[in-house]
Amino acid sequence: MQFFQKNILLNNKIVTLGLLFLCSLMLNAQSGELLNLPKYIAPKDRIAFAMYTVSKKTLKLTAQFYPIQDFEPFEATLEIKENNTWKKVAETKIIYPGYTAPFKVKNWDDTKQTQYRVVHNNNAFYEGVIQKNPEYKNKFVLAAFTCNSIYPNHGGDISRDDIVENMKKIKPDLVFFSGDQVYDHSSHYLYWIKFGKDFEDILRNTPSIIIPDDHDIGQGNLWGQNGKKADQRRGVSGGYYMPVEYVKEVERAQTSHLPDPFDPTPIEQGIGVYYTCLTWGGISFAILEDRKFKSGLVEVTAQNPDIFPNGVSEAIFNKNVDTKKLDIQGSTLLGKRQLDFLEHWTTDWEDASMKTVLSQTIFAMANNYSGKHDRELIADFDTNGWPQTARNNALKVIRKSFSPMIAGDQHLGTLVQHGIDNFQDAGYSFSVPAIANFWLRWWDPQIEGKNRAKNAPKYTGDFLDGFQNKMTVLAAANPTLPEIKEGGKLSTRAAGYGIVTYNKKERTITFDCWARNVDITNPNSKQYKGWPITINQTDNFTIHNGFELPTLKLSKSNQVVTVRNQNTKEVVSSIRIKGSKYQPKTTTKGTFLIEVGEGKNKKYFENIIAKKQNRSTLKIEL
């Protein structure tokens, strides 16, 4: 038998966890996951942390437990405080493996702040606050994080206190963790508790969107390919390597507090899905799983043996390769199910004036050095720059709702505007920097960007990425060159996070990119070079040299206007307009159907002609 100790910092206390193989460990026969049992946890401390969302009057809250021991019950209750008395509003089973307790409460009153507590065995109590819906606030603040490495080789277990203290000061309305909360690859449960305790003071009192990425589910990279079984942890063949119950546990732990999935039908191997939408504070968020349906690399390798002489590879460094050849027919990115979801979400503006798409990584390859700054990376299949046609199809749907995109995974903070047919004809995308950044990436092209702003760095402007997708780079938080110093305050390693502020009155979005160990409330503190950047909501679908429909003059302000192709009924664009005057544009000429209003109160205007320099008007009484 083998025995060793593992020291973990939990909530500022050093905890020693004994791992005794074949004897002292609990081995889950279904998943093969080793669950570590922290024997020091007293019954009154059985609840580790909790996280929640509220959307469309439904509360979903997941309490994460330490291992249930002895004859303790596998049930928990959720209570709220009313008139200084605790009232039970829900109860649930604690699910094993993983020890998660998911609660759901319908008809939630989100017009007031509410104290809650999770109760176990009338002995353990965990309290927090469900916030009031911030729809009354003009400015909505989202804090975005990614890549929470705690391995010694990944920069060490650096304190997260600077992040937590900043969040306590700014009090974001929503927090988003885009993936790689856990890097252990084989012991998700233990390191998930570590993540929750590090960010506990944020999660217990603030709505949070959390989605897992490749490291969370035990792989170096993930091309999910609809859930097939992967033959190795590299994942290049497509699919999931770890036992199904392991994957399910990870997704349950990290996403069961999200709104119900749009379509809960499982994929292959019975793996679930969680893609959905959340509406909070007047902002609607589409939450994607951009890895789950993405094609593996076997077929693209088979069709391009000259490009892959040594077999499947996650990356290409040969600058003579024509990467357009890699866009093989039939390869997928989001998959039909998620594209259908996005089409449906595009026209659903209930309780929302602005929208945003949240994903694991961005729809471009906005890095060209990876690991070391020694040889230029030509094509990185881990990014959503590939497959190109599938990437373009996703962006074509996303831009219809004038949505920016927020993601992580790349470790490198960037802000780009995507292009499909032309530069800048799709939405803006913010990739936030890593919380802890061991694996470095740079955007450091050898050629200067075209059409960049005056005095802007040469790495900004119009570029073709490695897969020859159009993108306009506005900012990049590159690690310091030429020397990277380890540890310290992470200043040279370009670690950090993003803050996104929505001004609902002005319909603007401001992107902030902050380094670690900086007081972001200090007016003298500076962000990474190039930030902050503010755009208008409508900048996410800019039509240059297109066609115009008549100017709409509405009797009521701030109405939803949806434009459809008259013949196919396909959505061209949909937006809650600002004010009472709006002129829709289209990329093609023809006749179109205009819908104004929501639900049963819509008005329809058919056979409306789009043309150049359209000076006609259409008055609409509502």
PALUMLO-638190 format. One line per field, with one value per residue (C-alpha): residue in one letter; x, y, z. Coordinates in nm, 4 decimals. Each point is the difference from the previous one (the first is absolute). Layout:
<rs>
aa <- c(a;...)
px <- c(X;...)
py <- c(Y;...)
pz <- c(Z;...)
</rs>
This chain:
<rs>
aa <- c(m;q;f;f;q;k;n;i;l;l;n;n;k;i;v;t;l;g;l;l;f;l;c;s;l;m;l;n;a;q;s;g;e;l;l;n;l;p;k;y;i;a;p;k;d;r;i;a;f;a;m;y;t;v;s;k;k;t;l;k;l;t;a;q;f;y;p;i;q;d;f;e;p;f;e;a;t;l;e;i;k;e;n;n;t;w;k;k;v;a;e;t;k;i;i;y;p;g;y;t;a;p;f;k;v;k;n;w;d;d;t;k;q;t;q;y;r;v;v;h;n;n;n;a;f;y;e;g;v;i;q;k;n;p;e;y;k;n;k;f;v;l;a;a;f;t;c;n;s;i;y;p;n;h;g;g;d;i;s;r;d;d;i;v;e;n;m;k;k;i;k;p;d;l;v;f;f;s;g;d;q;v;y;d;h;s;s;h;y;l;y;w;i;k;f;g;k;d;f;e;d;i;l;r;n;t;p;s;i;i;i;p;d;d;h;d;i;g;q;g;n;l;w;g;q;n;g;k;k;a;d;q;r;r;g;v;s;g;g;y;y;m;p;v;e;y;v;k;e;v;e;r;a;q;t;s;h;l;p;d;p;f;d;p;t;p;i;e;q;g;i;g;v;y;y;t;c;l;t;w;g;g;i;s;f;a;i;l;e;d;r;k;f;k;s;g;l;v;e;v;t;a;q;n;p;d;i;f;p;n;g;v;s;e;a;i;f;n;k;n;v;d;t;k;k;l;d;i;q;g;s;t;l;l;g;k;r;q;l;d;f;l;e;h;w;t;t;d;w;e;d;a;s;m;k;t;v;l;s;q;t;i;f;a;m;a;n;n;y;s;g;k;h;d;r;e;l;i;a;d;f;d;t;n;g;w;p;q;t;a;r;n;n;a;l;k;v;i;r;k;s;f;s;p;m;i;a;g;d;q;h;l;g;t;l;v;q;h;g;i;d;n;f;q;d;a;g;y;s;f;s;v;p;a;i;a;n;f;w;l;r;w;w;d;p;q;i;e;g;k;n;r;a;k;n;a;p;k;y;t;g;d;f;l;d;g;f;q;n;k;m;t;v;l;a;a;a;n;p;t;l;p;e;i;k;e;g;g;k;l;s;t;r;a;a;g;y;g;i;v;t;y;n;k;k;e;r;t;i;t;f;d;c;w;a;r;n;v;d;i;t;n;p;n;s;k;q;y;k;g;w;p;i;t;i;n;q;t;d;n;f;t;i;h;n;g;f;e;l;p;t;l;k;l;s;k;s;n;q;v;v;t;v;r;n;q;n;t;k;e;v;v;s;s;i;r;i;k;g;s;k;y;q;p;k;t;t;t;k;g;t;f;l;i;e;v;g;e;g;k;n;k;k;y;f;e;n;i;i;a;k;k;q;n;r;s;t;l;k;i;e;l)
px <- c(0.0000;0.1100;-0.0666;0.0785;-0.1228;-0.1502;-0.0040;-0.2717;-0.0757;-0.3727;-0.1417;0.3395;0.0489;0.2550;-0.1797;0.1838;-0.1859;0.1241;-0.0304;0.0264;-0.0163;-0.1918;-0.0896;-0.1002;-0.1515;-0.3580;0.0016;-0.3122;-0.0521;-0.1947;0.2330;0.3379;0.0355;0.1865;-0.1897;0.2196;-0.1598;0.1085;-0.0418;0.0489;-0.3337;-0.2406;-0.3724;-0.0819;0.2364;-0.1302;-0.1036;0.2999;-0.1524;-0.3007;-0.0691;-0.3186;-0.1774;-0.3399;-0.1568;-0.3587;-0.1273;0.1728;0.2727;0.2505;0.2541;0.2563;0.1597;0.3327;0.0557;0.3043;-0.0352;-0.3020;0.1245;-0.1237;-0.3815;-0.0512;-0.3030;0.0317;-0.2614;0.0247;-0.2474;0.0001;-0.1473;-0.0599;-0.0403;-0.3435;-0.1043;0.3128;-0.1018;0.1529;-0.2457;0.0658;-0.0537;0.1627;0.1636;0.2148;0.2178;0.3764;0.1269;0.2877;0.2632;0.0895;-0.2177;-0.2008;-0.3426;-0.1873;-0.3066;-0.2609;-0.2659;-0.2577;-0.1927;0.2935;-0.0569;0.3026;-0.1213;0.1697;0.3257;-0.0456;0.2124;0.0288;0.1557;0.0650;-0.0669;0.1331;-0.1116;-0.1087;0.3653;0.1811;-0.1158;0.1377;-0.1272;0.0085;-0.1995;-0.2127;0.0305;-0.2856;-0.0372;0.2127;-0.2345;-0.0524;0.3696;0.1180;0.3405;0.0402;0.3436;0.1276;0.3291;0.1610;0.2695;0.1769;0.2801;0.0324;0.3162;0.1291;0.2707;0.3485;0.1221;-0.2718;0.1249;-0.0795;-0.2997;-0.0017;-0.2557;-0.3239;-0.0590;0.0770;-0.2814;-0.2470;0.0719;-0.0470;-0.3313;-0.1169;0.0710;-0.1666;-0.2830;-0.0573;-0.3547;0.1165;0.3238;0.1062;0.2594;0.0542;0.1862;0.3071;-0.1040;0.1824;0.3305;0.0617;-0.1470;-0.0736;-0.1286;-0.2596;-0.1872;0.2917;0.1151;-0.3561;-0.0431;0.3267;-0.1387;-0.3250;0.1724;0.2339;-0.2939;-0.2562;-0.0588;-0.0963;-0.2046;-0.2188;-0.1433;0.0255;-0.1664;0.2594;0.0258;0.2568;0.0768;0.2641;0.2700;0.2502;0.2174;-0.3064;-0.1095;0.3482;0.1387;0.2728;-0.2346;-0.3595;-0.1639;-0.3195;-0.1429;-0.3460;0.1290;0.1802;0.2602;0.3526;0.2900;0.2538;0.0129;0.1313;-0.3520;0.1073;-0.2176;-0.3035;-0.2119;0.0468;0.2781;-0.0981;-0.2728;-0.3487;-0.0861;0.3046;-0.1131;-0.3527;0.1239;0.2087;-0.2880;-0.2441;0.2321;0.0752;-0.3244;-0.2995;-0.0717;-0.0459;-0.3473;-0.1379;0.1541;-0.1731;-0.0250;0.1058;0.0349;0.3269;0.2758;0.1910;0.0943;-0.2868;0.2004;-0.2299;-0.0105;-0.0326;-0.0149;-0.2666;-0.0821;-0.0122;-0.1765;0.1027;0.0061;-0.1405;0.2780;-0.0551;0.2938;0.0262;0.2192;0.1702;0.1881;0.2381;0.2074;-0.2733;-0.1027;0.3267;0.1578;0.3127;0.3117;0.0007;-0.1928;0.1848;0.3264;-0.1159;-0.0985;0.3290;0.2835;0.2452;-0.0660;0.0160;0.2871;0.0442;-0.3666;-0.2478;0.1292;-0.1690;0.2041;0.1849;0.3246;0.0722;-0.0681;-0.0225;-0.3214;-0.3177;-0.2284;-0.3109;0.0338;-0.0700;-0.3585;-0.1341;-0.3635;-0.2198;0.2186;-0.1917;0.0564;-0.3128;-0.2114;-0.3548;-0.1579;0.1814;-0.0488;-0.3741;0.0152;0.1751;-0.2589;-0.2780;0.1819;0.0617;-0.3655;-0.0751;0.0384;-0.2179;0.1297;0.3154;0.1354;0.3469;0.1483;0.3318;0.1335;0.2175;0.2266;0.3096;0.2292;-0.0197;-0.0916;0.3445;0.3647;0.1212;0.3372;0.3047;0.2512;-0.0832;0.1979;0.3206;0.0690;0.2311;-0.1860;-0.3106;-0.3180;-0.1840;-0.3165;-0.1386;-0.2944;-0.0850;-0.1371;-0.3399;0.1670;-0.0438;-0.2052;-0.0285;-0.3407;-0.1526;0.1618;-0.1517;-0.3428;0.0137;0.1008;-0.2740;-0.2610;0.1598;0.0188;-0.3742;-0.0670;0.2806;0.1754;0.3604;0.1771;0.1939;0.2229;0.3329;0.2233;0.2727;0.1826;0.0558;-0.2264;-0.1188;-0.2780;-0.0769;-0.2789;-0.0824;-0.0410;-0.1827;-0.0283;0.1647;0.2053;-0.2126;-0.3307;-0.0603;0.0159;0.2674;0.1635;0.1748;0.2307;0.0958;0.3481;0.0708;-0.0355;0.3342;0.2052;0.2649;-0.0547;0.0733;-0.1420;0.0717;-0.1594;0.3163;-0.0386;0.3016;-0.1971;-0.1733;-0.3766;-0.1797;-0.2373;0.1034;-0.0663;0.2530;0.2988;-0.1473;0.2386;0.0964;-0.1781;-0.3361;-0.2059;-0.1290;0.1503;-0.0710;0.0432;0.1748;-0.3113;-0.0327;-0.3026;-0.0422;0.0481;0.0750;0.2143;-0.0613;0.2134;0.2160;0.1434;0.3230;0.2424;0.3084;0.2928;0.2770;0.0274;-0.2833;0.0533;-0.1724;-0.2406;-0.0013;-0.3018;-0.0576;0.0576;0.2223;-0.2174;-0.3049;-0.2410;-0.3253;-0.3707;-0.2613;-0.2752;-0.2824;-0.2365;-0.3307;-0.1564;-0.3608;-0.1097;0.2706;0.0224;0.3768;0.2351;0.3346;0.2717;0.2615;0.3041;0.1744;0.3227;0.0233;0.0894;-0.1382;-0.2613;-0.2394;-0.1955;0.3049;-0.0332;0.3779;0.0040;0.0580;-0.1362;0.1880;0.1067;-0.2867;-0.2824;-0.2615;-0.1908;-0.3625;-0.2262;-0.3633;-0.2425;-0.0641;0.3734;-0.0320;-0.1729;0.1324;-0.1165;0.2252;-0.1218;-0.3204;-0.3642;-0.2477;-0.3604;-0.2267;0.0596;-0.2460;-0.1754;-0.1719;-0.2657;0.1664;0.3683;0.2382;-0.1924;0.1346;0.0519;0.0681;0.0776;-0.0587;0.0486;-0.3450;0.0270;0.1940;-0.1040;0.3610;0.0958;0.2277;0.0256;-0.1841;0.0500;-0.1779;0.0491;0.1037;-0.2686;-0.2761;0.1924;0.1963;0.1134;0.0775;0.2665;0.0575;0.2997;-0.2028;-0.2704;-0.3471;-0.3284;-0.0261;-0.2485;0.0223;-0.1376;-0.0496;-0.0856;0.0018;-0.2203;-0.3601;0.0370;0.2155;-0.0765;0.1141;0.0992;0.0521;0.1803;0.2133;0.2702;0.3635;0.1970;0.2943;-0.0510;-0.3562;-0.1579;-0.3531;-0.1624;-0.2505;-0.2139;-0.1142;-0.2727;0.0185)
py <- c(0.0000;0.3533;0.2939;0.3668;0.3351;0.2878;0.3488;0.2361;0.3566;0.0220;0.3309;0.1079;-0.3275;-0.2647;-0.3335;-0.3337;-0.2622;-0.3566;-0.2042;-0.3709;-0.2047;-0.3301;0.0299;0.3419;0.1461;-0.0263;-0.1304;0.0678;-0.3152;0.1758;0.2882;-0.1106;0.3324;0.0060;0.2093;0.1371;0.0027;0.2958;-0.1610;0.3272;0.1488;0.0245;-0.0675;0.3664;0.0946;-0.2606;0.2638;0.1340;0.2773;0.0948;0.1746;0.1125;0.1706;0.1641;0.0275;0.0687;-0.0423;-0.3348;-0.0469;-0.2818;-0.0527;-0.2758;-0.0691;-0.1828;-0.2396;-0.1609;-0.3819;-0.1283;-0.2280;-0.2712;0.0018;0.3619;0.0542;0.0583;0.2767;0.3768;0.2869;0.3594;0.2682;0.3736;0.2620;0.1631;0.2256;-0.1033;-0.3668;-0.2755;-0.1612;-0.3175;0.0526;-0.3106;-0.3313;-0.2306;-0.3108;0.0361;-0.1654;-0.2450;-0.0028;0.3629;0.0838;0.2741;0.1173;0.1777;0.2065;0.1550;0.2504;0.1281;0.3274;0.1585;0.3596;0.1752;0.3480;-0.0194;-0.1158;-0.3247;-0.1763;-0.3751;-0.2906;-0.3632;-0.2390;-0.3532;-0.2331;0.3015;0.0321;0.1659;0.3441;0.1983;0.3555;0.2454;0.2644;-0.0279;0.3415;0.2149;0.0034;0.3000;0.0836;0.3386;0.0882;0.1926;-0.1694;-0.3767;-0.1390;-0.3438;-0.1363;-0.2679;-0.2524;-0.2992;-0.2549;-0.0407;-0.2095;-0.0933;-0.2498;0.0859;-0.0300;0.2426;0.2877;-0.1489;0.0389;0.3773;0.1661;0.1178;0.2558;0.2944;-0.1096;-0.0624;0.3331;0.1873;-0.1773;0.0950;0.3622;0.0161;-0.2471;-0.1386;-0.0933;-0.3297;-0.1999;-0.2315;-0.2767;-0.1220;-0.3219;-0.1742;0.0624;-0.3254;-0.1214;-0.3237;-0.2193;-0.2990;0.1367;0.2561;-0.0203;0.0973;0.2906;0.1133;0.0479;0.1946;0.2238;0.0542;0.0892;0.2442;0.1868;-0.0755;0.3603;0.0871;-0.3089;-0.0132;0.3512;0.0607;-0.1782;-0.1997;-0.1687;-0.2797;-0.2319;-0.2760;-0.0280;-0.2655;-0.0065;-0.0204;-0.3267;-0.1505;0.0697;0.2152;0.1103;-0.0812;-0.0559;-0.1523;-0.1340;-0.0540;-0.2063;-0.2910;-0.1958;0.1427;-0.2434;0.2242;0.3047;0.2225;-0.0176;0.0466;-0.2881;0.1829;-0.0828;-0.0455;-0.2063;-0.0193;-0.2380;0.1277;0.0320;0.2209;0.2344;0.0064;0.0826;0.2906;0.1461;-0.0499;0.1690;0.2982;0.0587;-0.1381;0.3497;0.1360;0.0405;-0.3218;-0.1033;0.1173;-0.3618;-0.2514;-0.2969;-0.1769;-0.0552;-0.3257;-0.2077;0.1674;0.3170;0.2922;0.3524;0.3373;0.2605;0.2467;0.3678;0.2182;0.3345;0.2206;0.3744;0.0717;-0.1947;-0.3336;-0.2419;-0.2978;-0.2638;-0.2280;-0.3296;0.0716;-0.3159;-0.2613;-0.0412;0.1060;-0.2455;-0.1914;0.0095;-0.3514;0.0859;0.3236;-0.1920;-0.2811;0.2455;0.1930;-0.2551;0.2454;0.2473;-0.2678;-0.2309;-0.1164;-0.0518;0.1996;0.3230;0.2713;0.2756;0.0882;0.1983;-0.0306;0.3435;-0.1486;-0.1878;0.1203;-0.0090;0.0558;-0.3677;-0.0894;0.1238;-0.3405;-0.0589;-0.1288;0.1126;0.1650;0.2543;0.0857;-0.2643;0.0338;-0.0181;0.3066;0.1931;-0.0671;0.1193;0.3221;0.0641;-0.0368;0.2148;0.2748;0.1096;-0.0550;0.3444;-0.0555;0.2190;0.0850;0.3036;-0.1400;-0.3437;-0.1825;-0.3427;-0.1843;-0.2830;-0.1934;0.1550;0.2578;-0.0460;0.0865;-0.0900;0.3151;-0.1409;-0.0977;-0.1050;-0.2655;-0.1258;0.1731;0.2942;-0.2063;-0.1102;0.1443;-0.2020;-0.0130;-0.1943;-0.0868;-0.2435;0.0589;0.3420;0.0604;0.1376;-0.3551;-0.1353;0.3194;-0.0511;-0.1115;0.2992;0.2358;-0.1619;0.0560;0.3645;0.0593;-0.1046;0.1774;0.3365;-0.0046;0.1022;0.2601;-0.2048;0.0330;-0.3196;-0.0689;-0.3020;-0.1155;-0.3094;0.1731;0.1329;0.3150;0.3010;0.1277;0.2073;-0.0647;0.0716;-0.2915;0.0154;-0.2485;0.1311;0.3302;0.1315;0.1246;-0.1418;-0.2133;0.0383;0.0940;-0.2706;0.0420;-0.2806;0.0671;-0.0820;-0.2989;0.0230;-0.1817;-0.0079;-0.2693;-0.0954;0.3284;0.1174;0.3083;0.1848;0.1311;-0.0112;0.0555;0.2363;0.3183;0.0135;0.1899;0.2896;0.0304;0.3090;0.2820;-0.0787;-0.3419;-0.2971;-0.1933;-0.3104;0.1807;0.0497;-0.2335;-0.3495;-0.3427;-0.2499;-0.3343;-0.1489;0.3086;0.1342;0.3751;0.1704;0.3516;0.0082;0.2951;-0.1052;-0.2845;-0.0415;-0.1706;-0.1347;0.2146;-0.0665;-0.0955;-0.1514;-0.1615;0.0005;-0.2696;0.0541;0.3378;0.2088;-0.1665;0.3366;-0.1351;-0.3062;0.2049;-0.1659;0.1742;0.0163;0.2055;0.2391;0.0759;0.2896;0.0319;0.3467;-0.0894;0.3600;0.0834;-0.3587;-0.0064;-0.2764;0.0758;-0.2644;0.0267;-0.2286;-0.0012;-0.1530;-0.1866;0.1749;0.3353;0.2009;0.0567;0.2591;0.2261;0.2721;-0.0100;-0.3717;-0.0824;-0.2879;-0.2045;0.2069;0.0696;-0.0197;0.1174;-0.0188;0.1065;-0.1015;0.0524;-0.2904;0.0360;-0.0191;-0.3778;-0.0177;0.2790;-0.0160;0.1932;0.0598;-0.1912;0.0723;0.2002;-0.0532;0.2967;0.2041;-0.1204;0.2627;-0.1693;0.1403;-0.1801;-0.0037;-0.2897;-0.2600;-0.3277;0.0164;-0.3248;-0.0158;-0.3239;-0.1058;0.0207;-0.3323;-0.2224;0.1728;-0.0304;0.2639;0.2733;0.1993;0.0569;0.2756;0.1968;0.3415;0.3059;0.2685;0.0118;0.0361;-0.2747;-0.0834;-0.3718;-0.1073;-0.3209;-0.1561;-0.0802;0.1659;-0.1492;0.0042;-0.0444;-0.0496;0.2384;-0.1026;0.2650;-0.0805;-0.3116;-0.2994;0.0370;0.3742;-0.0196;0.1909;-0.1349;0.1932;-0.2136;0.0414;0.2899;0.0755;0.0526;0.2326;0.2347;0.3399;-0.0771;0.3284;-0.1286;-0.0176;-0.2350;0.1306;-0.2657;0.0467;-0.2398)
pz <- c(0.0000;-0.0753;0.2309;-0.0400;0.1268;-0.1962;0.1540;-0.1237;0.1066;0.0724;0.1187;0.1351;0.1924;-0.0923;-0.0265;-0.0263;-0.1992;0.0248;-0.3168;0.0689;-0.3193;-0.0100;0.3659;0.1343;-0.3187;-0.1088;-0.3574;-0.2002;-0.2069;-0.2738;-0.0741;0.1310;0.1802;0.3281;0.2516;0.2754;0.3411;0.2155;0.3421;0.1844;-0.1147;0.2936;-0.0624;0.0605;-0.2862;-0.2467;-0.2594;-0.1928;-0.2123;-0.2135;-0.3305;-0.1721;-0.2885;-0.0348;-0.3433;-0.1003;0.3579;0.0593;0.2604;-0.0455;0.2749;0.0438;0.3356;-0.0107;0.2884;0.1494;0.0090;0.1904;0.2762;0.2348;0.0147;-0.1019;-0.2276;-0.3736;0.0038;0.0365;0.0239;-0.1211;0.2224;-0.0388;0.2672;0.0233;0.2878;0.1870;-0.0242;-0.2130;-0.2434;-0.2001;-0.3745;-0.1502;0.0801;-0.2067;0.0018;0.0256;-0.3171;0.0086;-0.1413;0.0526;0.3010;-0.1715;0.1140;-0.2823;0.0960;-0.2277;0.1098;-0.2487;0.0327;0.1770;0.1097;-0.1525;0.0929;0.3377;0.1541;0.1919;0.2604;-0.0488;0.1777;-0.0907;0.2847;0.0504;0.2764;0.2052;0.0844;-0.2907;-0.1166;-0.2921;-0.0573;-0.2862;-0.1853;-0.3140;-0.1589;-0.1229;-0.3763;-0.1104;-0.2875;0.1648;-0.0373;-0.3034;0.0060;0.0191;0.0922;-0.0995;0.1345;-0.2204;0.0952;-0.1536;0.0525;0.3762;0.0148;0.3452;-0.0951;0.1270;-0.3587;-0.1068;0.2096;0.3398;0.2246;-0.0160;0.2239;-0.1603;0.2739;-0.2307;-0.2334;0.2801;0.1679;-0.3281;-0.0577;0.3480;-0.0887;-0.3412;0.0784;-0.3522;-0.0963;-0.1484;-0.0122;-0.2832;0.0196;-0.3562;0.0740;0.1405;0.3560;0.0778;-0.1453;0.1908;-0.2823;0.2238;0.3325;-0.0947;0.3302;0.2216;-0.2147;-0.0682;0.3753;-0.0026;-0.2766;0.1896;0.3239;-0.1772;-0.1555;0.2697;0.1028;-0.3569;-0.0860;0.3118;-0.0551;-0.3774;-0.2937;-0.1917;-0.3379;0.0044;-0.2917;-0.0124;-0.2652;-0.1022;0.3134;0.2224;-0.1639;0.0088;-0.3480;-0.1451;-0.2779;-0.0871;-0.3361;0.1381;-0.3273;0.1493;0.2912;-0.1660;0.1967;-0.0421;-0.0166;0.1726;0.2273;-0.2784;-0.1359;-0.3619;-0.1195;0.1331;0.3023;0.3740;0.1542;0.3670;0.1221;-0.0688;0.3694;0.0480;-0.2785;0.1373;0.3472;-0.1309;-0.1993;0.2876;0.2485;-0.2215;-0.1918;0.1932;0.1360;-0.3537;-0.1530;-0.1470;-0.3343;-0.3164;-0.1182;0.2679;-0.2366;0.0913;-0.2544;-0.0544;0.3047;0.1869;0.0651;0.0732;-0.1391;0.1716;-0.2802;0.0957;0.0471;0.3096;0.0306;0.2891;0.0506;-0.3462;-0.1771;-0.1742;-0.0118;-0.2326;0.1657;-0.2532;0.0063;-0.2843;0.0623;0.0363;-0.3637;-0.1650;-0.2464;0.0900;-0.2147;-0.1501;-0.3152;-0.0760;0.0401;-0.2291;-0.2719;0.0221;0.0340;-0.1564;0.2821;0.2726;-0.1032;0.3585;0.0781;0.2040;0.1525;0.2072;-0.1637;-0.3196;-0.0133;-0.3730;-0.1480;-0.3522;0.0812;-0.1697;0.3023;-0.2116;-0.0959;0.3631;-0.0263;-0.0979;-0.0861;0.2794;0.2904;0.2827;0.2733;0.1980;-0.1715;-0.1305;0.3451;0.1289;-0.3223;0.0286;0.3610;-0.1026;-0.2721;0.2574;0.2567;-0.2569;-0.0046;0.3709;0.1577;0.3047;0.2856;-0.1982;-0.1820;-0.0824;-0.0668;0.0295;-0.0975;0.2539;-0.1138;0.0997;-0.2607;-0.2783;-0.3663;-0.1344;0.0429;0.1762;0.1042;-0.2036;0.2658;0.2562;0.2976;-0.1048;-0.2269;-0.2201;-0.3142;-0.1579;0.0284;-0.3323;0.0879;0.3435;-0.0221;0.3665;-0.0917;-0.1552;-0.3121;-0.1321;-0.1714;-0.2010;-0.1625;0.3282;0.1714;-0.2568;0.0365;0.3759;-0.0376;-0.2579;0.2549;0.2972;-0.1756;-0.0735;0.3619;0.0081;0.2687;0.1139;0.1064;0.3206;0.0537;0.1395;-0.0382;-0.2006;0.3113;-0.2084;0.0387;-0.3396;-0.1486;-0.3656;-0.2419;-0.2235;-0.3744;-0.2214;-0.3554;0.0831;0.2878;0.2908;-0.1254;0.3126;0.3771;0.2516;0.2067;0.3363;0.1118;0.3620;0.1345;0.2233;0.3768;0.0259;-0.3174;-0.0356;-0.3640;-0.1739;-0.3298;-0.2085;-0.2864;-0.1647;-0.3807;-0.2216;-0.2240;0.1115;0.0170;-0.2735;0.0625;0.3641;0.2045;0.0082;0.2261;0.0790;0.0483;-0.3112;0.1304;-0.0279;-0.3147;-0.2708;-0.0257;-0.1388;0.2822;-0.0468;-0.1619;-0.2226;0.1846;0.0028;0.3349;0.1191;0.3133;0.2310;0.2979;0.1296;0.3524;-0.1047;0.2621;0.0492;-0.2329;-0.0256;0.3493;0.1928;0.3748;0.2017;0.2901;0.1664;-0.0801;-0.3367;-0.1665;-0.2768;-0.0530;-0.1034;0.2437;0.0854;-0.0800;-0.1800;0.1036;-0.2433;0.0679;-0.1838;-0.0120;-0.0740;-0.0523;-0.2513;-0.1349;0.0334;0.1173;0.1663;0.0217;0.2770;0.0240;0.3379;0.1269;0.3294;0.3265;-0.1141;0.1894;-0.2881;0.2013;0.0255;-0.2676;-0.0495;-0.0852;-0.3654;-0.2019;-0.2561;-0.3001;-0.2355;0.2534;0.0855;-0.3281;-0.0429;-0.2879;-0.0872;0.0032;-0.3725;-0.0791;0.0330;-0.3397;-0.2163;-0.3611;-0.2348;-0.3561;0.0700;-0.0610;0.2038;0.0966;0.0719;0.3136;0.2623;0.2108;0.2925;0.2320;0.2928;0.0899;0.0539;-0.1968;-0.1398;-0.3764;-0.1864;-0.3711;-0.1930;-0.3571;-0.1560;-0.1813;0.2399;0.3251;0.1170;0.2561;-0.1354;0.3241;0.3253;0.2558;0.2672;-0.1502;0.1949;-0.0277;-0.2591;-0.3258;-0.1739;-0.3531;-0.0456;-0.2475;-0.1915;-0.1721;-0.3119;-0.2022;-0.0239;0.1872;0.3732;0.2819;0.2954;0.3402;0.2672;0.3591;0.2180;0.0694;-0.1124;-0.0547;-0.3121;-0.3163;-0.3368;-0.3105;-0.3080;-0.3314;0.1171;-0.2573;0.0940;-0.2241;-0.0062;0.1645;0.1030;0.1075;0.0507;0.3443;0.1598;0.2855;0.2446;0.2594;0.2927)
</rs>
